[in-house]
Amino acid sequence: MANQNNLVSRIMQIEQLRRQSLLTLSTIILLTLIGFLSTMYFAHAVGESALGAYFLFLAYFSTLNLILDGGLAGAAVKRISEGEEKDEYFTAVFALKIFLLVTSILFLYSARPFIENIDHSGMYSWLIIALIIGVLSSSVSDGNYGSGKVGINQICGFINSAGCTVFQVIAVYLGLGATGLAGGFIFGMIASMLIGFRFFNLKLKKFNVDHLKKIFSYSFWTFLASSGSLVFSYADVILIGYFLKNADVGIYRVVFQFTTAATFTTTAMRTVLFPKVSNWHSHGKLDMAEDAFAKGITYSLLLAVPVFVGGLLLGDKMLYLFYGEGFVRGTQTFYVLLAVQIVNVFMFLQTMYLSALNRPKDSFNATVIAAATNVILDILLIPVLGILGAAVATLMAMLLNSLLAHLALKRTIHVRLNSQEIKNIVLAALAMGLIVGFYRMIMPISSILLILVPIILGAISYIFLLLKLDTSIRSEVIQLGRQIGLSWPQKT
């Protein structure tokens, strides 16, 4: 127990931004690992079609959830993170969410004849329940996140995903199929909400028109920008379901999820930096925001680049061995989506910065143009190229979004990159690729255990080469290790 307390004490001594980034990254890695393993099980247990039905449920939920949210979640985090009249802003947002929830449910009942695919799958009632629980869960999460409790928020996110996965595994084992998957999704939200509420210290307090005006001034553009983000996430799923089959939806989403292994650090930096950048902006400390942006891009590429290289070399084997023969026809789509995740680093961090710097309109302008482009390209390419067309459309639209966001962001802050560190990342990843590629040429890969060998070999070689090439990254690792009590070999 004493050793555990000593370790916790050392972790708490780490500089706040580093500590929160480390906790966030660790949580995301664990969550994604759980997600990968569970999806592998689902793919083998229920197949592409049932997974496709569940992914369509998620697409409808996310679309309706965006409508009833109306950009209020982003506005709540932004206004609460500014530190003034937090209770009033939270109460105003919560009241608006309840109003939109009632309106959305009434709309959903009237639109029931037009969403027969969800109704026939037996998940219509689950969809309504998910919307209700989603409002309550997100209110608690947004309150904690806006209050700067990033660690608590990440722990609750882990509980959400872990609870969801455990429920879903049991449900699939019992033969409940897509309905069991939807039930697990709801269970995870309930579990995280109950835990998060224990650390929730905001109160319901009377608000006035001025609070509503400030919320709407931010949430309007955030809502529109979120609509564009939703297009990137789910428009392709809905259109694949329209033009193709549920099995194609299942393959596409499984492949897309697999490529998110490249986004661990991107998601961590985005999650940790938003409240920090918002606070720096409100206090006029833009130089700190500029330094953090350069580091955010570098740390995000730390994982995205080697995953891209390794995925190109081992992607076909991983899809076959991890998910099954039916998913191998998504190999080319997998390659394109790996490139999407590289672009995702720049697009996500730049649009996040625009929102945190109180420039949601600029974020919207960039996102809506790219989102419209994505839909048009989906309609043109999916009937011709299938799920590969959806991936190509997403890549082209994200490139456009990243470019437009960059042009807007550089009008607010000095946008710079740590070019030498990025160069070292690329060199280390390419060297790793040579090692992994040579291994594949001389060694057969016919089982899950055998595919793990080049993956582990690649990871070790990449880390070793990067630490040898880049003194700055090596110094960061050494400093972090010393702060938590880990020794580092000294030169003699």
C-alpha positions in Angstrom: 0.0 0.0 0.0 2.9 2.4 0.8 4.4 1.7 -2.6 1.1 2.4 -4.3 0.7 5.7 -2.4 4.2 6.7 -3.2 3.6 6.0 -6.9 0.4 8.1 -6.9 2.3 10.9 -5.1 4.9 10.9 -7.8 2.4 10.9 -10.5 0.6 13.9 -8.9 4.0 15.8 -8.9 4.1 15.7 -12.8 3.3 19.0 -14.4 -0.5 19.2 -14.9 -0.6 19.2 -18.7 1.8 16.3 -18.9 -0.1 14.4 -16.2 -3.5 14.9 -17.8 -2.1 14.0 -21.2 -0.5 10.8 -19.8 -3.8 9.8 -18.1 -5.8 10.6 -21.1 -3.5 8.7 -23.5 -3.4 5.7 -21.2 -7.2 5.6 -20.9 -7.7 5.9 -24.7 -5.2 3.1 -25.4 -6.9 0.8 -22.9 -10.4 1.7 -24.2 -9.3 1.2 -27.8 -7.7 -2.1 -27.0 -10.9 -3.2 -25.3 -12.9 -2.0 -28.3 -10.6 -3.9 -30.8 -10.9 -7.1 -28.9 -14.6 -7.0 -28.4 -15.1 -6.1 -32.1 -13.0 -9.1 -33.1 -15.3 -11.3 -31.0 -18.5 -9.7 -32.4 -17.2 -10.1 -36.0 -16.6 -13.8 -35.5 -19.8 -14.3 -33.4 -22.5 -12.4 -35.3 -20.9 -11.5 -38.6 -20.9 -8.4 -40.8 -24.7 -8.0 -41.2 -25.5 -7.8 -37.4 -22.6 -5.4 -36.9 -23.9 -3.3 -39.8 -27.3 -3.1 -38.2 -25.7 -1.9 -34.9 -23.5 0.7 -36.7 -26.7 2.0 -38.4 -28.3 2.3 -34.9 -25.2 4.4 -33.8 -25.5 6.5 -36.9 -29.1 7.4 -36.2 -28.5 8.0 -32.5 -25.6 10.3 -33.3 -27.6 12.2 -35.8 -30.6 12.7 -33.5 -28.3 13.4 -30.5 -26.7 16.2 -32.5 -30.1 17.7 -33.1 -31.2 17.6 -29.5 -27.8 18.8 -28.4 -27.8 21.8 -30.7 -24.1 22.6 -30.0 -24.9 23.1 -26.3 -22.3 20.6 -25.1 -19.5 22.6 -26.6 -21.0 25.9 -25.3 -21.3 24.4 -21.8 -17.6 23.3 -21.7 -16.5 26.6 -23.2 -18.4 28.9 -20.8 -17.9 26.7 -17.7 -14.1 26.5 -18.4 -13.9 30.3 -18.5 -14.5 30.1 -14.7 -17.3 32.8 -14.2 -20.9 32.0 -13.3 -20.4 28.3 -13.9 -23.6 27.2 -12.2 -25.8 29.6 -14.2 -24.3 28.5 -17.5 -24.7 24.8 -16.6 -28.3 25.3 -15.6 -29.2 27.2 -18.7 -27.6 24.5 -21.0 -29.3 21.7 -19.0 -32.8 23.4 -19.4 -32.3 23.9 -23.1 -31.2 20.2 -23.5 -34.4 19.0 -21.7 -36.5 21.1 -24.0 -34.8 19.8 -27.1 -35.0 16.3 -25.8 -38.8 16.5 -25.5 -39.0 18.1 -29.0 -36.8 15.4 -30.5 -38.8 12.5 -29.0 -42.0 14.0 -30.4 -40.4 14.3 -33.8 -39.1 10.8 -33.6 -42.6 9.4 -33.0 -44.0 11.3 -35.9 -41.1 10.1 -38.2 -41.4 6.5 -37.2 -42.9 5.4 -40.6 -39.8 6.8 -42.3 -37.2 4.9 -40.3 -38.4 1.4 -40.9 -35.0 -0.2 -40.9 -34.5 0.7 -37.2 -38.1 -0.2 -36.4 -37.9 -3.6 -38.0 -34.6 -4.4 -36.3 -36.3 -4.1 -32.9 -34.2 -1.1 -31.8 -36.6 1.8 -32.1 -37.4 1.8 -28.4 -33.7 1.4 -27.6 -33.1 4.5 -29.7 -35.5 6.6 -27.6 -34.0 5.3 -24.3 -30.5 6.0 -25.6 -31.5 9.7 -26.3 -32.9 10.2 -22.8 -29.9 8.6 -21.1 -27.5 10.5 -23.4 -28.8 13.9 -22.3 -28.3 13.1 -18.6 -24.9 11.5 -19.1 -23.6 14.2 -21.3 -24.7 16.9 -18.9 -22.7 15.3 -16.1 -19.7 14.8 -18.4 -19.7 18.3 -19.8 -19.9 19.8 -16.4 -16.9 17.9 -15.1 -14.9 18.5 -18.3 -15.7 22.2 -18.3 -14.6 22.4 -14.7 -11.2 21.1 -15.6 -11.7 17.6 -14.3 -10.1 16.0 -17.4 -8.9 13.0 -15.4 -12.3 12.3 -13.9 -13.9 12.7 -17.3 -11.5 10.2 -18.9 -12.1 7.7 -16.1 -15.8 8.0 -16.7 -15.2 7.5 -20.4 -13.3 4.3 -19.6 -16.2 3.1 -17.4 -18.6 3.9 -20.2 -16.7 1.9 -22.8 -15.8 -0.9 -20.4 -19.3 -1.3 -19.1 -20.7 -1.2 -22.6 -18.3 -3.8 -23.8 -18.9 -6.2 -20.9 -22.7 -6.0 -21.4 -22.3 -6.5 -25.1 -20.1 -9.5 -24.8 -22.6 -11.2 -22.5 -25.5 -10.2 -24.7 -23.9 -11.5 -27.8 -22.9 -14.8 -26.0 -26.6 -15.1 -25.1 -27.6 -14.7 -28.7 -29.2 -11.2 -28.5 -27.3 -9.9 -31.6 -27.7 -6.3 -32.6 -30.3 -5.6 -29.9 -27.8 -6.7 -27.3 -25.2 -4.4 -28.7 -27.6 -1.5 -28.5 -28.5 -2.4 -24.9 -24.8 -2.4 -24.0 -24.3 1.0 -25.5 -27.0 2.4 -23.1 -25.7 0.5 -20.1 -22.3 2.1 -20.5 -23.7 5.6 -20.5 -25.7 4.9 -17.3 -22.6 3.5 -15.5 -20.4 6.4 -16.4 -23.1 8.9 -15.5 -23.5 7.5 -12.0 -19.7 7.5 -11.3 -19.3 11.0 -12.8 -22.1 12.4 -10.7 -20.1 11.6 -7.5 -17.5 14.2 -8.5 -20.0 16.7 -9.9 -20.0 20.0 -8.0 -22.1 22.3 -10.1 -25.5 23.3 -8.9 -28.8 24.3 -10.6 -29.0 28.0 -10.3 -31.2 30.7 -11.7 -30.0 32.1 -15.1 -31.0 35.1 -17.1 -31.3 36.1 -20.8 -27.6 37.2 -20.9 -26.5 33.7 -20.1 -28.7 32.4 -22.9 -27.3 34.9 -25.4 -23.7 34.0 -24.6 -24.5 30.3 -24.9 -26.3 30.8 -28.2 -23.6 33.0 -29.6 -21.2 30.1 -29.2 -23.4 27.1 -29.6 -24.9 28.2 -32.9 -21.6 27.9 -34.7 -20.5 24.9 -32.7 -23.7 23.1 -33.6 -23.1 23.8 -37.3 -19.5 22.8 -37.0 -20.5 19.6 -35.2 -23.0 18.9 -38.0 -20.0 18.9 -40.3 -18.1 16.5 -38.0 -21.1 14.2 -37.9 -21.1 14.1 -41.7 -17.5 12.8 -41.6 -18.4 10.2 -39.0 -21.8 8.9 -40.2 -22.9 10.2 -43.6 -20.8 7.5 -45.2 -22.4 4.8 -43.0 -25.9 6.0 -43.9 -25.1 6.3 -47.6 -23.4 2.9 -47.7 -26.5 1.4 -46.0 -28.6 3.1 -48.7 -26.6 2.1 -51.8 -25.1 -1.2 -50.5 -25.9 -3.8 -47.9 -25.7 -4.0 -44.1 -22.6 -6.3 -44.5 -20.8 -3.5 -46.3 -21.6 -1.1 -43.5 -20.2 -3.6 -41.0 -17.0 -4.1 -43.0 -16.5 -0.3 -43.5 -17.0 0.6 -39.8 -14.8 -2.3 -38.6 -12.0 -1.2 -40.9 -12.5 2.4 -39.9 -12.4 1.5 -36.2 -9.2 -0.4 -36.8 -7.5 2.6 -38.3 -8.3 4.7 -35.2 -5.3 2.9 -33.5 -3.4 5.8 -35.2 -5.5 8.4 -33.2 -4.6 7.6 -29.6 -2.4 10.6 -29.1 -4.5 12.9 -31.3 -7.6 12.3 -29.2 -5.6 12.6 -26.0 -4.1 16.0 -27.0 -7.4 17.3 -28.3 -9.2 16.3 -25.1 -6.6 17.8 -22.8 -5.8 21.0 -24.7 -9.3 22.3 -25.3 -10.0 23.6 -21.8 -6.4 24.8 -21.5 -6.4 26.7 -24.7 -9.8 28.2 -23.8 -8.4 29.4 -20.5 -5.2 30.8 -22.1 -7.2 32.7 -24.7 -9.5 34.2 -22.0 -6.3 35.4 -20.1 -4.4 36.6 -23.2 -1.7 33.9 -23.1 -1.7 33.1 -26.8 2.1 32.3 -26.7 1.3 29.3 -24.5 -1.4 28.2 -26.9 1.0 28.4 -29.9 3.7 26.3 -28.1 1.1 23.7 -27.1 -0.2 23.5 -30.7 3.3 22.6 -32.1 3.8 20.0 -29.4 0.2 18.7 -30.0 0.9 18.0 -33.7 4.2 16.4 -32.9 2.9 14.1 -30.2 -0.1 13.2 -32.4 2.1 12.2 -35.3 4.2 10.0 -32.9 1.7 7.3 -33.3 -0.1 8.1 -36.6 2.9 7.9 -38.8 4.2 4.4 -37.7 0.7 3.0 -37.6 0.3 4.2 -41.2 3.6 2.5 -42.3 2.9 -0.7 -40.4 -0.7 -0.9 -41.6 0.4 -0.7 -45.3 2.7 -3.7 -44.7 0.5 -5.9 -42.5 -3.1 -4.6 -43.1 -4.4 -7.6 -45.2 -3.1 -10.2 -42.8 -4.4 -8.3 -39.7 -7.9 -8.0 -41.2 -8.0 -11.7 -42.1 -6.6 -13.0 -38.8 -8.3 -10.6 -36.4 -11.8 -10.3 -38.0 -12.2 -13.1 -40.5 -12.2 -13.8 -44.2 -15.3 -11.7 -44.8 -13.5 -8.5 -43.9 -10.5 -9.0 -46.2 -12.3 -7.2 -49.0 -12.0 -4.1 -47.0 -8.1 -4.1 -47.3 -7.9 -1.3 -49.9 -10.4 0.8 -47.9 -8.2 0.2 -44.9 -5.1 1.6 -46.7 -7.0 4.8 -47.6 -8.4 5.2 -44.1 -4.9 5.0 -42.7 -4.0 8.1 -44.7 -7.2 9.7 -43.4 -6.0 9.4 -39.9 -2.7 11.2 -40.8 -4.8 14.1 -42.1 -7.1 13.8 -39.1 -4.2 14.9 -36.9 -4.1 18.3 -38.5 -7.8 18.7 -39.1 -8.9 17.8 -35.5 -6.4 19.9 -33.7 -6.9 22.9 -35.9 -10.7 22.9 -35.7 -10.4 22.3 -31.9 -8.1 25.3 -31.6 -10.6 27.5 -33.6 -13.4 26.6 -31.2 -11.2 27.0 -28.1 -10.0 30.4 -29.3 -13.7 31.5 -29.6 -13.7 31.3 -33.4 -16.5 28.6 -33.9 -17.7 30.4 -37.0 -14.3 29.8 -38.7 -14.4 26.2 -37.6 -17.9 25.9 -39.1 -17.0 27.6 -42.4 -14.1 25.1 -42.9 -16.1 22.1 -41.8 -19.4 22.7 -43.7 -17.6 23.1 -47.0 -15.7 19.9 -46.5 -18.8 18.1 -45.2 -20.8 19.1 -48.3 -17.9 17.9 -50.4 -17.8 14.6 -48.6 -21.5 14.0 -49.2 -21.3 14.8 -52.9 -18.3 12.6 -53.3 -20.0 9.8 -51.4 -23.0 9.9 -53.7 -20.7 9.9 -56.7 -18.1 7.3 -55.6 -20.0 4.7 -53.5 -22.1 3.4 -56.3 -19.0 3.0 -58.5 -16.2 2.0 -56.0 -18.3 0.6 -53.1 -16.8 1.2 -49.6 -13.5 2.2 -51.2 -15.3 5.2 -52.7 -16.5 6.2 -49.2 -12.9 6.1 -47.9 -11.6 8.2 -50.9 -14.4 10.7 -50.4 -13.5 11.1 -46.7 -9.8 11.5 -47.4 -10.4 14.3 -50.0 -12.9 16.1 -47.8 -10.6 15.9 -44.7 -7.7 17.3 -46.8 -9.9 20.3 -47.8 -11.1 20.7 -44.2 -7.6 20.8 -42.8 -6.4 23.3 -45.4 -9.4 25.7 -44.7 -8.9 25.4 -40.9 -5.2 26.2 -41.3 -5.9 29.3 -43.3 -8.4 30.5 -40.6 -6.2 29.5 -37.6 -3.1 31.4 -38.8 -5.1 34.6 -38.8 -5.5 34.2 -35.0 -2.2 32.7 -33.8 1.2 32.0 -35.2 0.9 28.4 -36.5 4.2 26.6 -36.4 5.4 23.0 -36.4 8.4 21.3 -34.9 9.8 20.3 -38.3 12.9 18.5 -37.0 11.0 16.3 -34.6 8.4 15.5 -37.3 11.3 14.6 -39.7 12.7 12.3 -37.1 9.3 10.6 -36.6 9.1 9.9 -40.3 12.7 8.6 -40.6 12.1 6.3 -37.6 8.8 5.0 -39.1 10.4 4.4 -42.5 13.3 2.4 -40.9 10.8 0.4 -38.9 8.9 -0.3 -42.2 12.1 -1.7 -43.7 12.5 -4.1 -40.7 8.9 -5.2 -40.7 8.8 -5.5 -44.5 11.9 -7.7 -44.5 10.4 -9.9 -41.8 7.2 -10.4 -43.8 9.3 -11.4 -46.9 11.1 -14.2 -45.1 8.6 -15.4 -42.5 5.1 -16.9 -43.0 2.2 -15.3 -41.1 -0.6 -17.7 -40.6 -2.0 -17.1 -37.1 -2.8 -14.3 -34.6 0.3 -15.1 -32.6 2.5 -14.9 -35.6 1.1 -11.6 -36.7 1.9 -10.2 -33.3 5.6 -10.8 -33.8 6.2 -8.2 -36.5 3.8 -5.8 -34.7 5.9 -6.0 -31.5 9.1 -6.0 -33.5 8.1 -2.9 -35.3 7.0 -1.1 -32.2 10.3 -1.8 -30.4 12.4 -0.8 -33.4 10.4 2.4 -33.9 10.7 3.5 -30.3 14.4 2.7 -30.1 15.2 4.5 -33.4 13.1 7.6 -32.5 14.7 8.0 -29.1 18.1 7.7 -30.7 17.3 10.3 -33.4 15.4 12.9 -31.4 17.0 14.4 -28.3 14.0 16.5 -27.5 11.5 13.6 -27.4 14.1 11.5 -25.5 14.5 14.3 -22.9 10.7 14.5 -22.4 10.6 10.7 -21.8 13.5 10.8 -19.4 11.9 13.7 -17.5 8.5 12.0 -17.3 10.2 8.7 -16.2 12.1 10.4 -13.4 9.0 12.2 -12.1 7.3 8.9 -11.6 10.4 7.2 -10.2 11.7 5.3 -13.2 15.4 5.1 -13.7 17.2 5.8 -17.0 20.5 4.3 -18.0 23.3 6.8 -17.8 26.2 7.1 -20.2 29.5 5.9 -18.7 
